[in-house]
Structures are given as structure tokens and as C-alpha cells.
Amino acid sequence: MAELTTLARPYAKAVFKAAQDQNAVDHWDQALAFAAQVAADQEVVKILANPGLSEQRKAELFADCFEEPLPEALRNFLLILAENKRLALLPEVSALFALYRADLERSVKLTIDTAFELSGDEQQKLIDALSRKLERKVELETAVDQSLIGGVVVRTGDLVIDASVRGKLARMAKALGS
């Protein structure tokens, strides 16, 4: 995964810069998200792996998956990826693009696991507190995990903050076992 992300990063940076220059970050984000879904489809994976098709043809077939005719810039981007045999990297390119967009918009998507269902008021208080702490607009997704016993586990990207009772007990047991 890290290797794919490393390969996708220059493409994601380049397309993000182009999207900013065109003032079309939202449009590119949506188009790349759709392209990532297409690239992840098992039938498309087989087509992309077919050595009998030229890279140009693969890009054309890929572009045909879109409902509307593609803007020239997006068509060219897909062609560049195809020529470099990188169409399969579209899911990673899309994920990196979304991260760059969130950074630009000073927003962050968090997943919060709690032992009990949070009320709307509790969720709002949590959003407000995290927004102040992180200095970003927070988009919250919640899930209930009764095995936490109490507290919360906050996840975003590769950051995990475990403030659950289960996590505290596990750390205490490890410390006592040492």
C-alpha cells in the first residue's frame, strides 16, 4: 500500500495543482473519485492487465465509462497515466487528492467509536471541541462498539487516539506485565 501511495503521489500533486489553477478542485475530486471506483472494479482490473491492448486503447475504454464526455484535461490525465502504465493507481491518486483538498479547505474527517450511542447534542459538542483543538472543520462519522466499555476511540488517516476504558485497561495490563 505504501509503495502504491508513493507511486501515486506525484500524479496526485500534479493533478491537484492543475485543479487549483483551473479553480475546479470540486469537479476534479468528483471525477477522480468516480475514476477510482471504475479502476477498482474487477472487470476493469482485468482489462488494464491485458497486454493485448495498447495503453491508448485502455485510456479510451476507461474514458468511455464516464456518462458525459470528459474535459480535455481529464482525458489527458488518464492518457498520461495509461502511457506510464499507472491507471491502476487511480484509487490512490483519488485518496491523496481528497487529502490535499481537505488540507486546503482546513477540514478533517474523523471516525469516532464510542461504547454508547451519542446524542445529537453530544456529537455537536464533540465536533466543536475537536474543531477548536485541531483548528479545522470536522466531519464526524460515529460508530458504536460496546467492547470499549466507556470512552472513545478517534481515528483519522493514520492517527488513532484511544481514550477508551478498554484501551486504558490494556495499557495498564501491559505495564503490569513488564
Solvent accessible surface area in square Angstrom, and as a share of the most:
residue,aa,sasa,rsa
1,M,165,0.74
2,A,79,0.61
3,E,126,0.56
4,L,75,0.37
5,T,27,0.16
6,T,80,0.47
7,L,59,0.29
8,A,0,0.00
9,R,88,0.32
10,P,82,0.52
11,Y,40,0.15
12,A,0,0.00
13,K,112,0.48
14,A,62,0.48
15,V,4,0.03
16,F,21,0.09
17,K,120,0.51
18,A,36,0.28
19,A,0,0.00
20,Q,72,0.32
21,D,99,0.51
22,Q,89,0.40
23,N,142,0.73
24,A,25,0.19
25,V,21,0.12
26,D,69,0.36
27,H,91,0.41
28,W,9,0.03
29,D,24,0.13
30,Q,113,0.50
31,A,11,0.09
32,L,0,0.00
33,A,46,0.36
34,F,79,0.33
35,A,0,0.00
36,A,14,0.10
37,Q,129,0.57
38,V,17,0.10
39,A,4,0.03
40,A,56,0.43
41,D,67,0.35
42,Q,125,0.56
43,E,107,0.48
44,V,19,0.11
45,V,64,0.37
46,K,132,0.56
47,I,67,0.34
48,L,27,0.13
49,A,75,0.58
50,N,60,0.31
51,P,132,0.83
52,G,69,0.66
53,L,48,0.24
54,S,65,0.42
55,E,40,0.18
56,Q,92,0.41
57,R,104,0.38
58,K,12,0.05
59,A,7,0.06
60,E,63,0.28
61,L,51,0.26
62,F,4,0.02
63,A,6,0.04
64,D,99,0.51
65,C,57,0.34
66,F,28,0.12
67,E,173,0.78
68,E,132,0.59
69,P,124,0.78
70,L,19,0.10
71,P,61,0.38
72,E,119,0.53
73,A,39,0.30
74,L,3,0.02
75,R,91,0.33
76,N,67,0.34
77,F,17,0.07
78,L,1,0.01
79,L,47,0.23
80,I,84,0.43
81,L,0,0.00
82,A,1,0.00
83,E,106,0.48
84,N,72,0.37
85,K,144,0.61
86,R,76,0.28
87,L,6,0.03
88,A,69,0.53
89,L,8,0.04
90,L,0,0.00
91,P,42,0.26
92,E,19,0.09
93,V,0,0.00
94,S,11,0.07
95,A,55,0.43
96,L,14,0.07
97,F,0,0.00
98,A,46,0.36
99,L,110,0.55
100,Y,49,0.19
101,R,52,0.19
102,A,27,0.21
103,D,83,0.43
104,L,90,0.45
105,E,88,0.40
106,R,115,0.42
107,S,23,0.15
108,V,27,0.15
109,K,118,0.50
110,L,1,0.01
111,T,42,0.24
112,I,0,0.00
113,D,18,0.09
114,T,6,0.03
115,A,3,0.02
116,F,143,0.60
117,E,127,0.57
118,L,36,0.18
119,S,57,0.37
120,G,57,0.55
121,D,90,0.47
122,E,84,0.38
123,Q,50,0.22
124,Q,92,0.41
125,K,129,0.55
126,L,44,0.22
127,I,41,0.21
128,D,57,0.30
129,A,44,0.34
130,L,28,0.14
131,S,30,0.19
132,R,172,0.63
133,K,163,0.69
134,L,66,0.33
135,E,124,0.56
136,R,63,0.23
137,K,145,0.62
138,V,11,0.07
139,E,102,0.46
140,L,34,0.17
141,E,90,0.41
142,T,48,0.28
143,A,46,0.36
144,V,68,0.39
145,D,47,0.24
146,Q,141,0.63
147,S,60,0.39
148,L,1,0.01
149,I,99,0.50
150,G,13,0.13
151,G,41,0.40
152,V,38,0.22
153,V,4,0.03
154,V,13,0.07
155,R,98,0.36
156,T,28,0.16
157,G,78,0.75
158,D,147,0.76
159,L,88,0.44
160,V,82,0.47
161,I,88,0.45
162,D,50,0.26
163,A,42,0.33
164,S,0,0.00
165,V,58,0.33
166,R,98,0.36
167,G,6,0.06
168,K,110,0.46
169,L,90,0.45
170,A,62,0.48
171,R,118,0.43
172,M,107,0.48
173,A,65,0.50
174,K,153,0.65
175,A,71,0.55
176,L,145,0.72
177,G,68,0.66
178,S,124,0.80
